[in-house]
Amino acid sequence: MCEANVYINRDGHEELFLENVDLLIPEGNKIFMKNLFGEQKTFDGFLKEVSLLKHKIVLEEKR
């Protein structure tokens, strides 16, 4: 499977934001994502890190 969990980096700690994400689309300063179950979320920030081996995506809030 190729889905990943998305985390938000806040003050050096990673908080789970959305599990089993299979679609992630940057749209300007926002990031749209959808998981395997159809749940959709939009995040106001940017990509910080993507680890394909760990199935992990880390986002950072806009400052």
C-alpha positions in Angstrom: 0.0 0.0 0.0 1.2 3.5 -0.8 -0.8 5.6 1.7 0.9 7.7 4.4 0.0 9.4 7.7 0.1 13.1 7.8 1.5 14.9 10.9 1.7 18.6 11.8 5.0 19.8 13.3 4.2 22.1 16.3 7.0 23.3 18.5 9.1 20.3 17.6 6.4 17.8 18.3 4.5 15.9 15.6 0.7 15.7 15.9 -1.3 13.2 13.8 -3.5 15.2 11.4 -4.9 12.5 9.0 -4.3 8.8 8.5 -4.1 6.7 5.3 -3.7 9.7 3.0 -3.5 8.6 -0.7 -3.9 12.1 -2.3 -2.1 15.3 -1.4 -2.3 18.4 -3.6 -0.5 21.7 -2.8 -2.8 24.6 -3.8 -0.9 27.8 -3.2 -0.4 28.2 0.6 -2.8 25.4 1.3 -2.5 21.6 1.1 -5.5 19.5 0.2 -5.5 15.8 1.2 -7.9 12.9 1.0 -7.6 9.5 2.6 -8.6 6.0 1.6 -12.0 6.4 3.4 -12.9 9.6 1.5 -12.2 11.9 4.4 -10.9 15.3 3.1 -8.9 18.0 4.9 -7.2 21.2 3.9 -4.2 22.5 5.8 -2.9 26.1 5.8 0.9 25.7 5.5 3.6 23.9 3.7 5.4 20.5 3.3 8.3 20.0 5.6 9.2 16.4 5.1 8.1 13.3 3.1 9.4 9.8 4.0 8.3 7.2 1.6 9.8 4.4 3.5 8.1 5.4 6.7 4.8 6.3 4.9 5.0 9.7 6.7 4.3 13.2 5.6 5.1 16.2 7.9 3.5 19.6 7.4 4.4 22.9 9.0 2.0 25.8 9.8 2.4 29.1 8.1 4.0 31.8 10.3 
